[in-house]
Amino acid sequence: MRLDKFLKVSRVIKRRTMAKDVCDEGRAQVNGRPAKAGTELKVGDLVHLDFGTRILAFRVLRLAETVRATDAKTLYEITEDRRVDL
């Protein structure tokens, strides 16, 4: 599954176009490497996102094309979530 689609389906980022922008601006990494929106994710991948004032890292637990909002958090496990002072 593409990184931008996973971010949208898992509701980490609200809209797929916003997810694409984050990826294309170089603020996303998968397994320690810079990732574009089209990067294919696999179960077990570690994703690191830089939102400017927030750093979020999570591990992909499962992939699904669609999920209910209540089940979205079952797709990933957060490993780091911190605020950064600018």
Phi and psi restraints in degrees (value plus and minus 20) as a CYANA .aco file:
   2 ARG   PHI     -85.7   -45.7
   2 ARG   PSI     126.4   166.4
   3 LEU   PHI     -79.0   -39.0
   3 LEU   PSI     -66.6   -26.6
   4 ASP   PHI     -83.3   -43.3
   4 ASP   PSI     -57.0   -17.0
   5 LYS   PHI     -89.5   -49.5
   5 LYS   PSI     -60.0   -20.0
   6 PHE   PHI     -81.7   -41.7
   6 PHE   PSI     -63.1   -23.1
   7 LEU   PHI     -81.0   -41.0
   7 LEU   PSI     -55.5   -15.5
   8 LYS   PHI     -95.2   -55.2
   8 LYS   PSI     -68.5   -28.5
   9 VAL   PHI     -82.3   -42.3
   9 VAL   PSI     -59.0   -19.0
  10 SER   PHI    -100.3   -60.3
  10 SER   PSI     -26.6    13.4
  11 ARG   PHI      44.9    84.9
  11 ARG   PSI       6.0    46.0
  12 VAL   PHI     -90.1   -50.1
  12 VAL   PSI     -59.7   -19.7
  13 ILE   PHI    -144.8  -104.8
  13 ILE   PSI     117.5   157.5
  14 LYS   PHI     -85.4   -45.4
  14 LYS   PSI     -62.2   -22.2
  15 ARG   PHI    -143.3  -103.3
  15 ARG   PSI     127.0   167.0
  16 ARG   PHI     -85.6   -45.6
  16 ARG   PSI     -54.8   -14.8
  17 THR   PHI     -86.2   -46.2
  17 THR   PSI     -55.9   -15.9
  18 MET   PHI     -87.0   -47.0
  18 MET   PSI     -59.8   -19.8
  19 ALA   PHI     -82.9   -42.9
  19 ALA   PSI     -61.6   -21.6
  20 LYS   PHI     -83.2   -43.2
  20 LYS   PSI     -62.7   -22.7
  21 ASP   PHI     -82.6   -42.6
  21 ASP   PSI     -64.0   -24.0
  22 VAL   PHI     -79.1   -39.1
  22 VAL   PSI     -64.2   -24.2
  23 CYS   PHI     -86.9   -46.9
  23 CYS   PSI     -67.2   -27.2
  24 ASP   PHI     -90.1   -50.1
  24 ASP   PSI     -39.9     0.1
  25 GLU   PHI    -104.9   -64.9
  25 GLU   PSI     -17.5    22.5
  26 GLY   PHI      60.1   100.1
  26 GLY   PSI       1.3    41.3
  27 ARG   PHI    -121.4   -81.4
  27 ARG   PSI      -4.2    35.8
  28 ALA   PHI    -149.1  -109.1
  28 ALA   PSI     121.8   161.8
  29 GLN   PHI    -153.8  -113.8
  29 GLN   PSI     125.7   165.7
  30 VAL   PHI    -144.8  -104.8
  30 VAL   PSI     101.5   141.5
  31 ASN   PHI      33.5    73.5
  31 ASN   PSI      19.3    59.3
  32 GLY   PHI      62.0   102.0
  32 GLY   PSI     -17.2    22.8
  33 ARG   PHI    -135.2   -95.2
  33 ARG   PSI     124.0   164.0
  34 PRO   PHI     -76.1   -36.1
  34 PRO   PSI     119.5   159.5
  35 ALA   PHI    -147.1  -107.1
  35 ALA   PSI     118.4   158.4
  36 LYS   PHI    -113.6   -73.6
  36 LYS   PSI     152.4   192.4
  37 ALA   PHI     -80.0   -40.0
  37 ALA   PSI     -52.5   -12.5
  38 GLY   PHI    -107.3   -67.3
  38 GLY   PSI     -16.0    24.0
  39 THR   PHI     -80.0   -40.0
  39 THR   PSI     108.8   148.8
  40 GLU   PHI    -100.6   -60.6
  40 GLU   PSI     106.9   146.9
  41 LEU   PHI    -113.7   -73.7
  41 LEU   PSI     130.0   170.0
  42 LYS   PHI    -148.0  -108.0
  42 LYS   PSI     140.1   180.1
  43 VAL   PHI     -80.9   -40.9
  43 VAL   PSI     112.6   152.6
  44 GLY   PHI      79.4   119.4
  44 GLY   PSI     -31.2     8.8
  45 ASP   PHI     -85.2   -45.2
  45 ASP   PSI     124.9   164.9
  46 LEU   PHI    -123.5   -83.5
  46 LEU   PSI      99.3   139.3
  47 VAL   PHI    -127.5   -87.5
  47 VAL   PSI     115.2   155.2
  48 HIS   PHI    -145.4  -105.4
  48 HIS   PSI     102.7   142.7
  49 LEU   PHI    -139.6   -99.6
  49 LEU   PSI     119.1   159.1
  50 ASP   PHI    -135.4   -95.4
  50 ASP   PSI      89.5   129.5
  51 PHE   PHI    -115.1   -75.1
  51 PHE   PSI      -8.1    31.9
  52 GLY   PHI      76.9   116.9
  52 GLY   PSI     -92.4   -52.4
  53 THR   PHI    -121.0   -81.0
  53 THR   PSI     -19.3    20.7
  54 ARG   PHI    -157.1  -117.1
  54 ARG   PSI     115.4   155.4
  55 ILE   PHI    -131.7   -91.7
  55 ILE   PSI     108.1   148.1
  56 LEU   PHI    -150.1  -110.1
  56 LEU   PSI     107.8   147.8
  57 ALA   PHI    -148.1  -108.1
  57 ALA   PSI     118.4   158.4
  58 PHE   PHI    -170.6  -130.6
  58 PHE   PSI     139.4   179.4
  59 ARG   PHI    -126.0   -86.0
  59 ARG   PSI     115.0   155.0
  60 VAL   PHI     -96.3   -56.3
  60 VAL   PSI     102.2   142.2
  61 LEU   PHI    -116.6   -76.6
  61 LEU   PSI     -55.2   -15.2
  62 ARG   PHI    -178.9  -138.9
  62 ARG   PSI     139.5   179.5
  63 LEU   PHI    -134.8   -94.8
  63 LEU   PSI     118.6   158.6
  64 ALA   PHI    -170.5  -130.5
  64 ALA   PSI     121.9   161.9
  65 GLU   PHI     -88.8   -48.8
  65 GLU   PSI     -58.0   -18.0
  66 THR   PHI    -164.3  -124.3
  66 THR   PSI     127.4   167.4
  67 VAL   PHI    -167.1  -127.1
  67 VAL   PSI     137.5   177.5
  68 ARG   PHI     -91.8   -51.8
  68 ARG   PSI     134.5   174.5
  69 ALA   PHI     -77.4   -37.4
  69 ALA   PSI     -55.8   -15.8
  70 THR   PHI     -90.4   -50.4
  70 THR   PSI     -42.6    -2.6
  71 ASP   PHI    -119.9   -79.9
  71 ASP   PSI     -22.3    17.7
  72 ALA   PHI     -79.6   -39.6
  72 ALA   PSI     -56.8   -16.8
  73 LYS   PHI     -92.1   -52.1
  73 LYS   PSI     -29.1    10.9
  74 THR   PHI    -100.8   -60.8
  74 THR   PSI     -26.3    13.7
  75 LEU   PHI    -101.8   -61.8
  75 LEU   PSI     -38.8     1.2
  76 TYR   PHI    -167.1  -127.1
  76 TYR   PSI     143.4   183.4
  77 GLU   PHI    -146.4  -106.4
  77 GLU   PSI     100.9   140.9
  78 ILE   PHI     -92.7   -52.7
  78 ILE   PSI     108.9   148.9
  79 THR   PHI    -126.8   -86.8
  79 THR   PSI     -42.9    -2.9
  80 GLU   PHI    -173.4  -133.4
  80 GLU   PSI     115.1   155.1
  81 ASP   PHI    -170.1  -130.1
  81 ASP   PSI      83.6   123.6
  82 ARG   PHI    -160.3  -120.3
  82 ARG   PSI     134.8   174.8
  83 ARG   PHI    -112.0   -72.0
  83 ARG   PSI     126.2   166.2
  84 VAL   PHI    -141.3  -101.3
  84 VAL   PSI     112.0   152.0
  85 ASP   PHI    -102.0   -62.0
  85 ASP   PSI     115.0   155.0
